[in-house]
Amino acid sequence: MAGDEKTKRGDYGAVKRSKKGGYGSTKQRKEGREHADMNSPVMQAFSIYQKELDSKHDKYERIVKLSRDITIESKRIIFLLHRITGDSNKSEVILEASDKLVNIQVNLLSRIAEELVSEDICCYRNAFTAGLQEYVEAVAFFVYMQRGELVTKQELMKEFMKLRKLKDKNLPGEDKTVPLPKEVKSSENLEGSSSTQETAVIDVSEETKEEESSLALDVPPTEFILGLADFTGELMRLCVNSIGNGDFELPFEVVDFLRQIFDGFQLIGNQSGRELNRKVRVLRQSLRKVENVCYTLQVRGSEIPQHMLLDMIRSTQREGEEGIVNTE
């Protein structure tokens, strides 16, 4: 055959790769598929594999879309919480943020939990890790603004364990009949076969409801820790914004809280992973910025008029950020 020929066929019609590379034209590959026996065991097996892979890919894409929606809604909650300027509007904003968090649980997180039923969560972890971290950040900021405390993983898991229960309460048109007590069902079983059949139907429906009510979404420890690391950035913004609102006591409360979180992160000995190391470094920078704010308020607060404090602090932060970039 000619030396410049790109492809040649073997005894079984398979396209062989030439020395120049490539597997023939699209037309040749299509002809090879047309000559294949689709009823052979090998082709049938690969047809099943194709359907399974397509199903997993479609599910992965659906989870990615839900994760994006969670990220968007969580950011909106964080922006909403930054609108708190004091006790005057705190209760109103907290109530609105609480409703938005419940909306995320009912309409987004519960749908991810449904997609992951009987699935290996590790196969889909990258699909929703960004949204889950953003949600943890929003919940942590919400808890801090509400009670001034750090949210725990156990507290967060309590909300995740009742995802389907919350969703059932908000779905219209669903049967919300109260299950019959066990004593009533046992007395009905003594009356005859017809009542026994009815009781069997009730038992199946109750088992189904129990399975639905137990639907949950696990929060991996890594996602929880990364979400808390992002939460510290919101504390830094809260510290700066409080000065603009005339609150000069909150920055000192925030810096003490940030130091405790930073000390807690230092206890994590195995900080493997580039993402965790990067976020811990950002946490250190946020703590440094808040400490500089407190230093300015404590040392130079009496020298500078209050209406100029915020501008001076922001200019100092910009100079510090430029110094950090130059050193890195």
C-alpha positions, 0 to 999 in steps of 0.5 A, spaced: 500 500 500 502 507 499 506 509 504 502 516 505 496 512 506 493 514 513 489 508 515 488 501 513 483 495 515 485 488 518 481 482 517 476 483 521 474 490 518 477 494 524 481 501 523 488 500 524 492 506 526 497 508 521 504 510 522 502 518 521 497 517 527 490 518 527 484 512 526 481 514 519 476 519 518 469 520 521 466 516 515 471 510 516 469 510 523 462 510 522 462 505 517 466 500 522 460 501 527 455 500 522 458 493 520 458 491 528 453 486 530 449 490 535 446 483 538 453 480 540 454 480 547 459 484 547 455 490 544 450 489 549 454 489 555 457 496 552 450 498 551 448 497 558 455 501 560 453 507 556 446 507 559 449 507 566 455 512 564 450 517 561 445 516 567 451 518 572 453 524 568 446 527 567 445 526 575 452 529 576 450 535 572 443 536 575 447 536 582 452 541 579 446 546 577 443 545 584 450 546 587 450 553 583 443 555 586 445 554 593 452 558 592 447 564 589 442 563 595 447 563 600 451 569 598 444 573 598 443 571 605 450 573 607 449 580 603 443 580 607 446 579 614 451 584 613 445 589 612 444 589 620 446 595 623 444 594 630 438 592 634 434 596 630 433 592 624 437 585 627 430 581 628 427 583 622 434 581 618 435 575 622 428 572 621 428 574 613 435 570 613 432 564 617 426 563 612 431 563 606 435 558 609 429 554 610 428 555 603 435 552 601 434 546 605 427 545 602 428 546 595 435 545 594 439 541 599 433 536 599 433 535 592 441 533 592 439 528 598 434 525 593 439 524 587 444 521 592 439 516 595 443 509 594 449 512 591 456 513 593 457 520 595 464 520 593 463 519 586 459 526 586 462 530 592 466 535 587 459 536 584 456 540 590 462 541 594 462 548 592 455 549 594 456 546 601 461 550 603 458 556 601 452 554 605 456 552 611 459 559 611 452 562 610 449 558 616 456 560 620 455 567 619 447 567 621 449 563 627 454 568 629 450 574 628 444 571 632 447 569 638 455 570 637 457 563 637 460 558 632 456 553 629 457 546 630 457 540 626 452 537 630 448 543 630 448 543 622 447 535 621 440 536 625 438 540 620 440 536 614 437 530 618 430 533 617 431 535 610 425 531 607 421 532 613 421 540 611 420 538 604 414 534 605 411 540 610 411 545 604 409 540 598 402 542 596 397 536 595 401 531 599 397 526 603 399 528 610 394 523 614 396 522 621 399 514 621 394 510 625 397 507 632 399 500 633 393 498 638 388 500 632 392 496 627 392 490 631 385 490 633 383 491 626 387 485 624 382 481 628 376 482 624 377 479 618 381 478 611 379 485 608 381 489 614 388 485 614 389 487 607 387 494 608 392 494 614 397 491 610 397 497 605 397 502 611 403 498 613 407 499 606 405 507 606 408 508 613 414 504 611 415 509 605 414 515 609 419 513 614 424 512 609 422 519 606 423 522 613 429 519 614 432 522 608 439 526 609 445 529 606 451 528 610 456 534 611 463 531 610 468 534 615 473 537 610 467 541 607 465 543 614 472 546 615 473 549 609 466 553 610 468 555 617 475 558 614 471 562 608 466 564 614 472 568 617 472 573 611 465 575 613 467 577 620 473 581 617 468 585 613 463 585 619 469 588 623 470 594 618 463 595 616 461 596 624 466 602 624 462 605 618 456 604 623 459 607 629 460 601 633 467 601 635 466 595 640 464 590 635 471 590 632 474 588 639 469 582 640 470 580 633 478 579 633 477 575 640 473 570 636 477 570 630 483 568 634 480 563 637 478 560 630 485 561 628 488 557 634 483 552 633 485 551 626 492 550 628 490 544 632 489 541 625 495 537 624 494 534 618 492 540 613 493 536 607 490 539 601 492 545 597 485 548 598 485 548 606 492 551 606 490 556 602 484 558 606 488 558 612 493 563 609 487 567 608 484 566 615 491 569 617 491 575 613 484 576 615 486 576 622 492 581 621 487 586 618 482 585 624 488 586 629 490 592 625 483 595 625 483 594 633 490 597 633 488 603 630 482 604 634 485 603 640 492 607 639 490 613 634 482 613 635 482 619 639 487 623 635 483 621 628 476 624 627 471 618 627 468 620 620 475 619 618 477 613 621 474 608 616 478 611 610 484 611 614 483 603 616 481 602 608 487 605 606 492 602 611 489 595 609 490 596 601 497 598 603 498 591 607 495 587 601 500 590 597 505 588 601 503 581 602 502 581 594 510 583 594 512 578 599 509 573 596 
